[in-house]
Amino acid sequence: MSEEQQEVHIVLVSNDPNRAYPALILALGTITMGAKCKLYCTMSGLDVVKRGGASKLTMPGAPPLEKYLKDAIDAGVEVTACGPSKEMLAQMGITKDNLEQGVQFEDVVGFLKAALPAAKKGGMVLFI
């Protein structure tokens, strides 16, 4: 019997570079180690996945955050944007048309349907 692939589910709740950079670095590290990773962006973390948003977040000496985001998506990190309600998202200026390419909407129930079983099997759910 083969071992199941471990999963890491990261919830990014902030657009603060001190949180966004580590979230994407952890996501890339997870994929590099052969585990499955989902990055679920919510609250001000949605700014990271709004087209052009990651380019506005920088850290001295680090590559642009948008490079980490693109690399994560290209590497297979499933990046999702919390979709609480169309009205709320519209007020935040977020639509399907202005999300970064490769980012999908997902509601909290969808996130939990994957994260809770993964945690039960030894995976991790991290809030950053």
N, CA, C and O atoms as a GROMACS GRO file, in nm:
protein
  512
    1MET      N    1   0.084  -0.118   0.000
    1MET     CA    2   0.000   0.000   0.000
    1MET      C    3   0.089   0.124   0.000
    1MET      O    4   0.183   0.134   0.079
    2SER      N    5   0.058   0.219  -0.089
    2SER     CA    6   0.139   0.340  -0.100
    2SER      C    7   0.096   0.444   0.002
    2SER      O    8  -0.020   0.449   0.045
    3GLU      N    9   0.191   0.526   0.038
    3GLU     CA   10   0.165   0.634   0.134
    3GLU      C   11   0.089   0.747   0.065
    3GLU      O   12   0.121   0.783  -0.048
    4GLU      N   13  -0.011   0.803   0.134
    4GLU     CA   14  -0.087   0.915   0.076
    4GLU      C   15  -0.002   1.040   0.075
    4GLU      O   16   0.082   1.062   0.162
    5GLN      N   17  -0.026   1.123  -0.027
    5GLN     CA   18   0.046   1.250  -0.038
    5GLN      C   19   0.002   1.344   0.074
    5GLN      O   20  -0.117   1.365   0.094
    6GLN      N   21   0.099   1.400   0.146
    6GLN     CA   22   0.068   1.496   0.251
    6GLN      C   23   0.014   1.624   0.188
    6GLN      O   24   0.042   1.655   0.072
    7GLU      N   25  -0.064   1.698   0.265
    7GLU     CA   26  -0.121   1.823   0.218
    7GLU      C   27  -0.098   1.935   0.319
    7GLU      O   28  -0.103   1.914   0.440
    8VAL      N   29  -0.071   2.054   0.265
    8VAL     CA   30  -0.060   2.174   0.347
    8VAL      C   31  -0.159   2.275   0.290
    8VAL      O   32  -0.157   2.306   0.171
    9HIS      N   33  -0.245   2.326   0.376
    9HIS     CA   34  -0.344   2.426   0.339
    9HIS      C   35  -0.309   2.554   0.413
    9HIS      O   36  -0.308   2.557   0.536
   10ILE      N   37  -0.280   2.659   0.339
   10ILE     CA   38  -0.238   2.786   0.398
   10ILE      C   39  -0.348   2.889   0.377
   10ILE      O   40  -0.396   2.909   0.265
   11VAL      N   41  -0.387   2.954   0.485
   11VAL     CA   42  -0.486   3.060   0.479
   11VAL      C   43  -0.411   3.192   0.496
   11VAL      O   44  -0.355   3.219   0.602
   12LEU      N   45  -0.411   3.273   0.391
   12LEU     CA   46  -0.345   3.404   0.395
   12LEU      C   47  -0.450   3.511   0.420
   12LEU      O   48  -0.538   3.533   0.337
   13VAL      N   49  -0.440   3.577   0.535
   13VAL     CA   50  -0.542   3.675   0.576
   13VAL      C   51  -0.493   3.820   0.568
   13VAL      O   52  -0.562   3.912   0.611
   14SER      N   53  -0.373   3.839   0.512
   14SER     CA   54  -0.314   3.973   0.517
   14SER      C   55  -0.241   4.006   0.388
   14SER      O   56  -0.190   3.917   0.320
   15ASN      N   57  -0.236   4.134   0.356
   15ASN     CA   58  -0.155   4.180   0.244
   15ASN      C   59  -0.022   4.238   0.293
   15ASN      O   60   0.052   4.300   0.216
   16ASP      N   61   0.009   4.219   0.419
   16ASP     CA   62   0.136   4.263   0.475
   16ASP      C   63   0.247   4.177   0.415
   16ASP      O   64   0.240   4.054   0.423
   17PRO      N   65   0.349   4.238   0.355
   17PRO     CA   66   0.458   4.158   0.297
   17PRO      C   67   0.522   4.061   0.397
   17PRO      O   68   0.571   3.956   0.357
   18ASN      N   69   0.522   4.096   0.526
   18ASN     CA   70   0.579   4.008   0.628
   18ASN      C   71   0.495   3.881   0.647
   18ASN      O   72   0.540   3.788   0.715
   19ARG      N   73   0.378   3.877   0.590
   19ARG     CA   74   0.295   3.757   0.593
   19ARG      C   75   0.284   3.694   0.454
   19ARG      O   76   0.289   3.572   0.440
   20ALA      N   77   0.269   3.778   0.352
   20ALA     CA   78   0.249   3.727   0.215
   20ALA      C   79   0.372   3.653   0.164
   20ALA      O   80   0.359   3.546   0.104
   21TYR      N   81   0.490   3.708   0.186
   21TYR     CA   82   0.612   3.640   0.142
   21TYR      C   83   0.626   3.502   0.207
   21TYR      O   84   0.645   3.404   0.136
   22PRO      N   85   0.617   3.492   0.341
   22PRO     CA   86   0.630   3.360   0.402
   22PRO      C   87   0.523   3.260   0.354
   22PRO      O   88   0.551   3.142   0.339
   23ALA      N   89   0.401   3.308   0.330
   23ALA     CA   90   0.296   3.217   0.283
   23ALA      C   91   0.334   3.156   0.149
   23ALA      O   92   0.320   3.035   0.129
   24LEU      N   93   0.383   3.238   0.057
   24LEU     CA   94   0.420   3.187  -0.074
   24LEU      C   95   0.548   3.104  -0.069
   24LEU      O   96   0.561   3.007  -0.144
   25ILE      N   97   0.642   3.139   0.016
   25ILE     CA   98   0.763   3.060   0.030
   25ILE      C   99   0.729   2.922   0.088
   25ILE      O  100   0.783   2.821   0.042
   26LEU      N  101   0.641   2.918   0.188
   26LEU     CA  102   0.597   2.789   0.242
   26LEU      C  103   0.525   2.706   0.137
   26LEU      O  104   0.544   2.585   0.128
   27ALA      N  105   0.441   2.771   0.057
   27ALA     CA  106   0.369   2.700  -0.049
   27ALA      C  107   0.467   2.638  -0.149
   27ALA      O  108   0.452   2.522  -0.187
   28LEU      N  109   0.566   2.716  -0.191
   28LEU     CA  110   0.666   2.665  -0.285
   28LEU      C  111   0.749   2.552  -0.222
   28LEU      O  112   0.779   2.453  -0.289
   29GLY      N  113   0.785   2.567  -0.097
   29GLY     CA  114   0.860   2.462  -0.028
   29GLY      C  115   0.781   2.334  -0.016
   29GLY      O  116   0.836   2.225  -0.029
   30THR      N  117   0.652   2.347   0.009
   30THR     CA  118   0.564   2.230   0.020
   30THR      C  119   0.562   2.151  -0.110
   30THR      O  120   0.578   2.029  -0.109
   31ILE      N  121   0.543   2.221  -0.220
   31ILE     CA  122   0.540   2.157  -0.352
   31ILE      C  123   0.676   2.094  -0.384
   31ILE      O  124   0.683   1.983  -0.436
   32THR      N  125   0.783   2.165  -0.352
   32THR     CA  126   0.918   2.116  -0.378
   32THR      C  127   0.944   1.984  -0.305
   32THR      O  128   1.016   1.898  -0.355
   33MET      N  129   0.886   1.970  -0.187
   33MET     CA  130   0.904   1.848  -0.108
   33MET      C  131   0.808   1.737  -0.149
   33MET      O  132   0.807   1.631  -0.088
   34GLY      N  133   0.728   1.761  -0.252
   34GLY     CA  134   0.640   1.657  -0.303
   34GLY      C  135   0.503   1.649  -0.238
   34GLY      O  136   0.430   1.553  -0.262
   35ALA      N  137   0.468   1.746  -0.157
   35ALA     CA  138   0.336   1.748  -0.094
   35ALA      C  139   0.243   1.836  -0.177
   35ALA      O  140   0.286   1.914  -0.261
   36LYS      N  141   0.117   1.823  -0.150
   36LYS     CA  142   0.014   1.903  -0.216
   36LYS      C  143  -0.007   2.030  -0.134
   36LYS      O  144   0.001   2.027  -0.012
   37CYS      N  145  -0.033   2.142  -0.202
   37CYS     CA  146  -0.051   2.268  -0.130
   37CYS      C  147  -0.164   2.350  -0.190
   37CYS      O  148  -0.180   2.360  -0.311
   38LYS      N  149  -0.242   2.408  -0.100
   38LYS     CA  150  -0.344   2.504  -0.140
   38LYS      C  151  -0.321   2.632  -0.060
   38LYS      O  152  -0.301   2.628   0.061
   39LEU      N  153  -0.325   2.745  -0.130
   39LEU     CA  154  -0.316   2.877  -0.067
   39LEU      C  155  -0.453   2.943  -0.083
   39LEU      O  156  -0.495   2.975  -0.194
   40TYR      N  157  -0.522   2.962   0.030
   40TYR     CA  158  -0.656   3.020   0.032
   40TYR      C  159  -0.644   3.163   0.082
   40TYR      O  160  -0.612   3.185   0.199
   41CYS      N  161  -0.669   3.259  -0.005
   41CYS     CA  162  -0.654   3.401   0.028
   41CYS      C  163  -0.789   3.460   0.068
   41CYS      O  164  -0.888   3.444  -0.004
   42THR      N  165  -0.792   3.527   0.181
   42THR     CA  166  -0.915   3.587   0.230
   42THR      C  167  -0.883   3.721   0.297
   42THR      O  168  -0.767   3.753   0.320
   43MET      N  169  -0.985   3.796   0.328
   43MET     CA  170  -0.972   3.928   0.389
   43MET      C  171  -0.874   4.012   0.307
   43MET      O  172  -0.885   4.013   0.184
   44SER      N  173  -0.779   4.083   0.369
   44SER     CA  174  -0.688   4.166   0.289
   44SER      C  175  -0.586   4.081   0.213
   44SER      O  176  -0.512   4.134   0.130
   45GLY      N  177  -0.580   3.951   0.239
   45GLY     CA  178  -0.498   3.861   0.160
   45GLY      C  179  -0.546   3.852   0.016
   45GLY      O  180  -0.472   3.811  -0.072
   46LEU      N  181  -0.671   3.892  -0.008
   46LEU     CA  182  -0.724   3.894  -0.145
   46LEU      C  183  -0.648   3.993  -0.232
   46LEU      O  184  -0.642   3.976  -0.354
   47ASP      N  185  -0.589   4.095  -0.171
   47ASP     CA  186  -0.511   4.192  -0.249
   47ASP      C  187  -0.394   4.125  -0.321
   47ASP      O  188  -0.352   4.172  -0.427
   48VAL      N  189  -0.342   4.017  -0.267
   48VAL     CA  190  -0.228   3.946  -0.325
   48VAL      C  191  -0.265   3.881  -0.458
   48VAL      O  192  -0.183   3.873  -0.548
   49VAL      N  193  -0.390   3.833  -0.470
   49VAL     CA  194  -0.431   3.761  -0.591
   49VAL      C  195  -0.512   3.847  -0.688
   49VAL      O  196  -0.551   3.800  -0.795
   50LYS      N  197  -0.537   3.970  -0.650
   50LYS     CA  198  -0.601   4.062  -0.743
   50LYS      C  199  -0.496   4.107  -0.844
   50LYS      O  200  -0.385   4.144  -0.805
   51ARG      N  201  -0.529   4.104  -0.972
   51ARG     CA  202  -0.432   4.135  -1.076
   51ARG      C  203  -0.355   4.262  -1.043
   51ARG      O  204  -0.414   4.367  -1.019
   52GLY      N  205  -0.223   4.250  -1.041
   52GLY     CA  206  -0.136   4.363  -1.012
   52GLY      C  207  -0.113   4.387  -0.864
   52GLY      O  208  -0.025   4.465  -0.827
   53GLY      N  209  -0.188   4.322  -0.778
   53GLY     CA  210  -0.175   4.344  -0.634
   53GLY      C  211  -0.043   4.298  -0.577
   53GLY      O  212   0.016   4.367  -0.494
   54ALA      N  213   0.005   4.181  -0.621
   54ALA     CA  214   0.131   4.129  -0.570
   54ALA      C  215   0.249   4.217  -0.612
   54ALA      O  216   0.350   4.222  -0.543
   55SER      N  217   0.234   4.286  -0.725
   55SER     CA  218   0.344   4.372  -0.771
   55SER      C  219   0.361   4.494  -0.681
   55SER      O  220   0.466   4.559  -0.684
   56LYS      N  221   0.260   4.526  -0.602
   56LYS     CA  222   0.267   4.642  -0.512
   56LYS      C  223   0.328   4.606  -0.377
   56LYS      O  224   0.358   4.694  -0.296
   57LEU      N  225   0.347   4.477  -0.353
   57LEU     CA  226   0.401   4.432  -0.225
   57LEU      C  227   0.547   4.391  -0.243
   57LEU      O  228   0.578   4.302  -0.322
   58THR      N  229   0.635   4.456  -0.170
   58THR     CA  230   0.777   4.427  -0.185
   58THR      C  231   0.842   4.415  -0.048
   58THR      O  232   0.789   4.461   0.054
   59MET      N  233   0.957   4.353  -0.050
   59MET     CA  234   1.040   4.341   0.070
   59MET      C  235   1.183   4.369   0.028
   59MET      O  236   1.229   4.313  -0.072
   60PRO      N  237   1.255   4.453   0.100
   60PRO     CA  238   1.393   4.484   0.062
   60PRO      C  239   1.477   4.357   0.047
   60PRO      O  240   1.480   4.272   0.135
   61GLY      N  241   1.545   4.347  -0.066
   61GLY     CA  242   1.634   4.234  -0.091
   61GLY      C  243   1.568   4.108  -0.143
   61GLY      O  244   1.637   4.012  -0.176
   62ALA      N  245   1.436   4.106  -0.149
   62ALA     CA  246   1.364   3.987  -0.195
   62ALA      C  247   1.315   4.008  -0.339
   62ALA      O  248   1.288   4.120  -0.380
   63PRO      N  249   1.304   3.898  -0.414
   63PRO     CA  250   1.244   3.911  -0.547
   63PRO      C  251   1.101   3.962  -0.534
   63PRO      O  252   1.042   3.953  -0.426
   64PRO      N  253   1.044   4.016  -0.641
   64PRO     CA  254   0.906   4.065  -0.635
   64PRO      C  255   0.809   3.955  -0.592
   64PRO      O  256   0.823   3.840  -0.633
   65LEU      N  257   0.712   3.991  -0.511
   65LEU     CA  258   0.613   3.894  -0.464
   65LEU      C  259   0.538   3.833  -0.582
   65LEU      O  260   0.500   3.716  -0.577
   66GLU      N  261   0.515   3.911  -0.687
   66GLU     CA  262   0.443   3.858  -0.803
   66GLU      C  263   0.519   3.742  -0.866
   66GLU      O  264   0.456   3.653  -0.924
   67LYS      N  265   0.652   3.739  -0.856
   67LYS     CA  266   0.731   3.626  -0.908
   67LYS      C  267   0.701   3.502  -0.824
   67LYS      O  268   0.681   3.394  -0.880
   68TYR      N  269   0.698   3.516  -0.693
   68TYR     CA  270   0.666   3.403  -0.606
   68TYR      C  271   0.525   3.350  -0.637
   68TYR      O  272   0.504   3.229  -0.642
   69LEU      N  273   0.431   3.440  -0.656
   69LEU     CA  274   0.294   3.398  -0.686
   69LEU      C  275   0.288   3.321  -0.818
   69LEU      O  276   0.227   3.215  -0.824
   70LYS      N  277   0.350   3.374  -0.921
   70LYS     CA  278   0.350   3.307  -1.051
   70LYS      C  279   0.421   3.173  -1.041
   70LYS      O  280   0.372   3.073  -1.094
   71ASP      N  281   0.536   3.170  -0.974
   71ASP     CA  282   0.610   3.045  -0.958
   71ASP      C  283   0.527   2.941  -0.882
   71ASP      O  284   0.528   2.823  -0.917
   72ALA      N  285   0.455   2.985  -0.779
   72ALA     CA  286   0.372   2.893  -0.702
   72ALA      C  287   0.262   2.833  -0.789
   72ALA      O  288   0.240   2.712  -0.787
   73ILE      N  289   0.194   2.916  -0.864
   73ILE     CA  290   0.087   2.868  -0.952
   73ILE      C  291   0.144   2.772  -1.057
   73ILE      O  292   0.088   2.666  -1.082
   74ASP      N  293   0.256   2.811  -1.118
   74ASP     CA  294   0.320   2.727  -1.220
   74ASP      C  295   0.367   2.593  -1.162
   74ASP      O  296   0.366   2.492  -1.233
   75ALA      N  297   0.407   2.592  -1.036
   75ALA     CA  298   0.458   2.470  -0.971
   75ALA      C  299   0.346   2.376  -0.928
   75ALA      O  300   0.372   2.260  -0.895
   76GLY      N  301   0.221   2.426  -0.927
   76GLY     CA  302   0.110   2.340  -0.890
   76GLY      C  303   0.041   2.374  -0.760
   76GLY      O  304  -0.047   2.301  -0.716
   77VAL      N  305   0.079   2.484  -0.698
   77VAL     CA  306   0.006   2.529  -0.580
   77VAL      C  307  -0.133   2.571  -0.626
   77VAL      O  308  -0.146   2.648  -0.721
   78GLU      N  309  -0.235   2.520  -0.560
   78GLU     CA  310  -0.371   2.561  -0.592
   78GLU      C  311  -0.399   2.691  -0.516
   78GLU      O  312  -0.411   2.690  -0.393
   79VAL      N  313  -0.410   2.800  -0.589
   79VAL     CA  314  -0.431   2.931  -0.527
   79VAL      C  315  -0.577   2.969  -0.547
   79VAL      O  316  -0.626   2.975  -0.659
   80THR      N  317  -0.645   2.995  -0.435
   80THR     CA  318  -0.786   3.030  -0.442
   80THR      C  319  -0.813   3.160  -0.367
   80THR      O  320  -0.741   3.198  -0.275
   81ALA      N  321  -0.919   3.227  -0.411
   81ALA     CA  322  -0.964   3.352  -0.349
   81ALA      C  323  -1.098   3.326  -0.282
   81ALA      O  324  -1.190   3.272  -0.344
   82CYS      N  325  -1.108   3.363  -0.158
   82CYS     CA  326  -1.233   3.345  -0.083
   82CYS      C  327  -1.345   3.422  -0.152
   82CYS      O  328  -1.332   3.541  -0.179
   83GLY      N  329  -1.452   3.354  -0.179
   83GLY     CA  330  -1.566   3.418  -0.244
   83GLY      C  331  -1.686   3.424  -0.152
   83GLY      O  332  -1.781   3.348  -0.170
   84PRO      N  333  -1.685   3.514  -0.051
   84PRO     CA  334  -1.795   3.518   0.047
   84PRO      C  335  -1.929   3.557  -0.014
   84PRO      O  336  -2.031   3.495   0.016
   85SER      N  337  -1.930   3.656  -0.097
   85SER     CA  338  -2.052   3.696  -0.168
   85SER      C  339  -2.012   3.789  -0.281
   85SER      O  340  -1.915   3.865  -0.269
   86LYS      N  341  -2.085   3.784  -0.390
   86LYS     CA  342  -2.052   3.870  -0.503
   86LYS      C  343  -2.060   4.017  -0.466
   86LYS      O  344  -1.982   4.098  -0.515
   87GLU      N  345  -2.154   4.053  -0.379
   87GLU     CA  346  -2.170   4.192  -0.339
   87GLU      C  347  -2.049   4.241  -0.260
   87GLU      O  348  -1.998   4.351  -0.283
   88MET      N  349  -2.002   4.157  -0.168
   88MET     CA  350  -1.888   4.194  -0.086
   88MET      C  351  -1.762   4.207  -0.173
   88MET      O  352  -1.685   4.301  -0.158
   89LEU      N  353  -1.743   4.112  -0.264
   89LEU     CA  354  -1.627   4.116  -0.352
   89LEU      C  355  -1.632   4.238  -0.443
   89LEU      O  356  -1.530   4.302  -0.467
   90ALA      N  357  -1.751   4.270  -0.493
   90ALA     CA  358  -1.765   4.388  -0.580
   90ALA      C  359  -1.725   4.515  -0.505
   90ALA      O  360  -1.662   4.604  -0.562
   91GLN      N  361  -1.762   4.524  -0.377
   91GLN     CA  362  -1.725   4.640  -0.295
   91GLN      C  363  -1.574   4.648  -0.276
   91GLN      O  364  -1.519   4.757  -0.259
   92MET      N  365  -1.507   4.532  -0.278
   92MET     CA  366  -1.362   4.527  -0.264
   92MET      C  367  -1.292   4.544  -0.399
   92MET      O  368  -1.170   4.549  -0.406
   93GLY      N  369  -1.372   4.552  -0.507
   93GLY     CA  370  -1.315   4.568  -0.640
   93GLY      C  371  -1.259   4.439  -0.697
   93GLY      O  372  -1.170   4.442  -0.782
   94ILE      N  373  -1.311   4.325  -0.652
   94ILE     CA  374  -1.259   4.196  -0.696
   94ILE      C  375  -1.364   4.122  -0.779
   94ILE      O  376  -1.476   4.099  -0.733
   95THR      N  377  -1.325   4.087  -0.900
   95THR     CA  378  -1.411   4.009  -0.989
   95THR      C  379  -1.329   3.895  -1.048
   95THR      O  380  -1.206   3.896  -1.038
   96LYS      N  381  -1.394   3.800  -1.108
   96LYS     CA  382  -1.324   3.690  -1.174
   96LYS      C  383  -1.230   3.743  -1.281
   96LYS      O  384  -1.124   3.686  -1.307
   97ASP      N  385  -1.270   3.853  -1.344
   97ASP     CA  386  -1.190   3.910  -1.452
   97ASP      C  387  -1.062   3.980  -1.405
   97ASP      O  388  -0.970   4.000  -1.485
   98ASN      N  389  -1.053   4.016  -1.277
   98ASN     CA  390  -0.932   4.085  -1.234
   98ASN      C  391  -0.851   4.005  -1.131
   98ASN      O  392  -0.768   4.061  -1.059
   99LEU      N  393  -0.876   3.873  -1.125
   99LEU     CA  394  -0.789   3.787  -1.046
   99LEU      C  395  -0.667   3.750  -1.130
   99LEU      O  396  -0.675   3.746  -1.253
  100GLU      N  397  -0.556   3.724  -1.065
  100GLU     CA  398  -0.437   3.678  -1.137
  100GLU      C  399  -0.472   3.548  -1.210
  100GLU      O  400  -0.554   3.470  -1.164
  101GLN      N  401  -0.409   3.527  -1.324
  101GLN     CA  402  -0.433   3.406  -1.402
  101GLN      C  403  -0.396   3.284  -1.318
  101GLN      O  404  -0.290   3.280  -1.256
  102GLY      N  405  -0.483   3.185  -1.317
  102GLY     CA  406  -0.460   3.062  -1.242
  102GLY      C  407  -0.524   3.061  -1.104
  102GLY      O  408  -0.520   2.960  -1.035
  103VAL      N  409  -0.584   3.173  -1.063
  103VAL     CA  410  -0.651   3.182  -0.933
  103VAL      C  411  -0.801   3.162  -0.954
  103VAL      O  412  -0.861   3.220  -1.044
  104GLN      N  413  -0.859   3.078  -0.869
  104GLN     CA  414  -1.003   3.049  -0.876
  104GLN      C  415  -1.072   3.095  -0.748
  104GLN      O  416  -1.009   3.106  -0.643
  105PHE      N  417  -1.201   3.122  -0.757
  105PHE     CA  418  -1.280   3.151  -0.637
  105PHE      C  419  -1.315   3.020  -0.567
  105PHE      O  420  -1.334   2.917  -0.632
  106GLU      N  421  -1.323   3.026  -0.436
  106GLU     CA  422  -1.367   2.912  -0.357
  106GLU      C  423  -1.431   2.965  -0.230
  106GLU      O  424  -1.379   3.058  -0.169
  107ASP      N  425  -1.544   2.907  -0.190
  107ASP     CA  426  -1.604   2.950  -0.064
  107ASP      C  427  -1.542   2.873   0.052
  107ASP      O  428  -1.467   2.778   0.031
  108VAL      N  429  -1.573   2.913   0.172
  108VAL     CA  430  -1.512   2.854   0.290
  108VAL      C  431  -1.549   2.707   0.304
  108VAL      O  432  -1.468   2.628   0.352
  109VAL      N  433  -1.669   2.668   0.264
  109VAL     CA  434  -1.709   2.528   0.273
  109VAL      C  435  -1.622   2.442   0.182
  109VAL      O  436  -1.579   2.333   0.221
  110GLY      N  437  -1.596   2.491   0.062
  110GLY     CA  438  -1.508   2.418  -0.029
  110GLY      C  439  -1.368   2.403   0.028
  110GLY      O  440  -1.308   2.296   0.020
  111PHE      N  441  -1.317   2.511   0.087
  111PHE     CA  442  -1.185   2.505   0.150
  111PHE      C  443  -1.184   2.400   0.261
  111PHE      O  444  -1.094   2.317   0.267
  112LEU      N  445  -1.283   2.406   0.348
  112LEU     CA  446  -1.286   2.315   0.463
  112LEU      C  447  -1.308   2.170   0.423
  112LEU      O  448  -1.258   2.079   0.490
  113LYS      N  449  -1.380   2.146   0.315
  113LYS     CA  450  -1.402   2.009   0.268
  113LYS      C  451  -1.270   1.941   0.231
  113LYS      O  452  -1.260   1.818   0.237
  114ALA      N  453  -1.171   2.018   0.192
  114ALA     CA  454  -1.039   1.961   0.161
  114ALA      C  455  -0.944   1.970   0.281
  114ALA      O  456  -0.870   1.876   0.309
  115ALA      N  457  -0.947   2.082   0.352
  115ALA     CA  458  -0.850   2.106   0.460
  115ALA      C  459  -0.874   2.016   0.581
  115ALA      O  460  -0.779   1.964   0.638
  116LEU      N  461  -0.998   1.997   0.621
  116LEU     CA  462  -1.024   1.918   0.742
  116LEU      C  463  -0.985   1.771   0.726
  116LEU      O  464  -0.918   1.718   0.814
  117PRO      N  465  -1.022   1.704   0.617
  117PRO     CA  466  -0.976   1.566   0.600
  117PRO      C  467  -0.824   1.556   0.590
  117PRO      O  468  -0.764   1.461   0.641
  118ALA      N  469  -0.762   1.654   0.524
  118ALA     CA  470  -0.616   1.653   0.514
  118ALA      C  471  -0.552   1.664   0.651
  118ALA      O  472  -0.454   1.594   0.680
  119ALA      N  473  -0.605   1.751   0.736
  119ALA     CA  474  -0.552   1.767   0.872
  119ALA      C  475  -0.570   1.640   0.953
  119ALA      O  476  -0.482   1.602   1.031
  120LYS      N  477  -0.682   1.573   0.934
  120LYS     CA  478  -0.708   1.448   1.004
  120LYS      C  479  -0.608   1.340   0.966
  120LYS      O  480  -0.577   1.251   1.046
  121LYS      N  481  -0.556   1.347   0.843
  121LYS     CA  482  -0.460   1.248   0.794
  121LYS      C  483  -0.316   1.291   0.820
  121LYS      O  484  -0.224   1.228   0.769
  122GLY      N  485  -0.296   1.396   0.898
  122GLY     CA  486  -0.161   1.440   0.931
  122GLY      C  487  -0.112   1.561   0.854
  122GLY      O  488   0.001   1.604   0.872
  123GLY      N  489  -0.196   1.616   0.767
  123GLY     CA  490  -0.159   1.737   0.695
  123GLY      C  491  -0.167   1.858   0.785
  123GLY      O  492  -0.204   1.848   0.902
  124MET      N  493  -0.133   1.973   0.731
  124MET     CA  494  -0.132   2.096   0.812
  124MET      C  495  -0.226   2.200   0.754
  124MET      O  496  -0.244   2.210   0.633
  125VAL      N  497  -0.285   2.277   0.844
  125VAL     CA  498  -0.362   2.395   0.807
  125VAL      C  499  -0.295   2.511   0.882
  125VAL      O  500  -0.292   2.513   1.005
  126LEU      N  501  -0.243   2.608   0.805
  126LEU     CA  502  -0.170   2.720   0.863
  126LEU      C  503  -0.242   2.851   0.833
  126LEU      O  504  -0.289   2.873   0.722
  127PHE      N  505  -0.250   2.937   0.933
  127PHE     CA  506  -0.306   3.070   0.915
  127PHE      C  507  -0.192   3.171   0.921
  127PHE      O  508  -0.120   3.178   1.020
  128ILE      N  509  -0.178   3.248   0.813
  128ILE     CA  510  -0.068   3.346   0.808
  128ILE      C  511  -0.127   3.483   0.778
  128ILE      O  512  -0.053   3.580   0.769
   0.00000   0.00000   0.00000
